[in-house]
Amino acid sequence: MRQGEIWVNNTLAGILTEDENAYNFEYEKTYLEDENVIQISVTLPLQKETFKSLHLFPFFDGLIPEGWLLDIAHKNWKLNPRDRMGLLLTTCRDCIGNISIIEKI
């Protein structure tokens, strides 16, 4: 099982988990309690219930580099281009915008 902390504007928003069966995303309770927070995506609205998917959520998949940037990640970190969670955890620590993903060990 692999996990990534999802940070929005330097605030922990939730945890993304990959296990042998699916992907799960759950907002942090403290994040949901703050009146000034924003949802991370239109497809992942603020809610207490866990989101579940057989595939990496499109919002997170869209953060992964493509083209020549993906080639650089593949060569430098020896990442499998088909390992979407591995790519996300390795390359999205400092994304463009207000989202950061940090591997939870």
C-alpha positions in Angstrom: 0.0 0.0 0.0 1.3 3.4 -1.0 0.0 6.8 0.3 0.5 10.4 -0.5 -0.4 13.4 1.5 -2.3 16.0 -0.5 -1.4 19.6 0.4 -3.4 22.6 -0.7 -1.7 26.0 0.0 0.6 24.4 2.5 -2.3 22.8 4.4 -2.8 19.1 4.6 -6.1 18.4 2.8 -6.2 14.7 2.6 -4.6 11.3 2.0 -4.5 9.4 -1.3 -4.1 5.7 -0.9 -3.3 2.9 -3.5 -3.8 -0.7 -2.4 -4.1 -3.9 -4.3 -7.8 -3.3 -5.1 -8.3 0.4 -5.7 -7.4 4.0 -5.1 -9.0 6.0 -2.2 -9.0 9.6 -1.3 -10.2 11.0 2.0 -10.2 14.6 3.2 -8.6 15.2 6.6 -11.2 15.9 9.3 -9.4 19.1 10.4 -9.4 20.4 6.8 -13.1 19.9 6.4 -13.8 21.7 9.7 -12.1 24.9 8.4 -14.7 27.3 6.8 -12.2 28.8 4.4 -10.9 25.7 2.6 -11.5 24.8 -1.0 -12.2 21.5 -2.7 -9.1 20.2 -4.5 -11.2 19.5 -7.6 -14.7 19.8 -9.0 -14.7 16.0 -9.2 -13.6 15.7 -5.5 -16.0 17.9 -3.6 -15.6 18.5 0.1 -17.2 15.5 2.0 -16.5 13.2 4.9 -17.0 10.0 2.9 -14.0 8.4 1.2 -13.8 8.6 -2.6 -13.0 5.2 -4.2 -11.9 4.3 -7.8 -10.4 1.4 -9.6 -8.2 3.8 -11.5 -6.1 6.8 -10.3 -8.5 9.8 -10.0 -8.4 11.9 -13.2 -7.5 15.0 -11.2 -4.3 13.4 -9.8 -3.5 11.7 -13.1 -3.6 15.1 -14.8 -0.8 16.3 -12.5 1.7 13.8 -13.8 4.1 15.1 -16.3 3.8 14.1 -20.0 6.0 14.1 -23.1 9.6 15.1 -22.6 9.1 15.8 -18.9 7.9 12.2 -18.4 10.9 11.0 -20.3 13.2 12.9 -17.9 11.4 11.4 -14.9 11.7 7.9 -16.4 15.4 8.3 -17.1 16.4 10.1 -13.9 14.4 8.1 -11.4 14.0 4.8 -13.3 10.3 5.0 -13.0 7.9 2.8 -14.9 5.7 5.2 -17.1 2.8 2.9 -16.3 3.1 3.2 -12.5 0.9 6.2 -12.2 1.0 6.4 -8.4 4.8 6.1 -8.4 5.0 8.9 -10.9 2.6 11.0 -8.9 4.5 10.5 -5.6 7.9 11.2 -7.2 7.2 14.1 -9.6 4.3 16.0 -7.9 6.0 17.2 -4.7 6.1 20.7 -6.2 3.4 21.0 -8.8 2.3 24.1 -10.7 -0.5 25.7 -8.7 -1.5 25.2 -5.1 -1.3 21.4 -4.9 1.6 19.4 -3.5 1.8 15.6 -3.0 4.2 14.2 -0.5 4.7 10.5 -0.1 3.6 9.2 3.3 6.1 6.7 4.6 
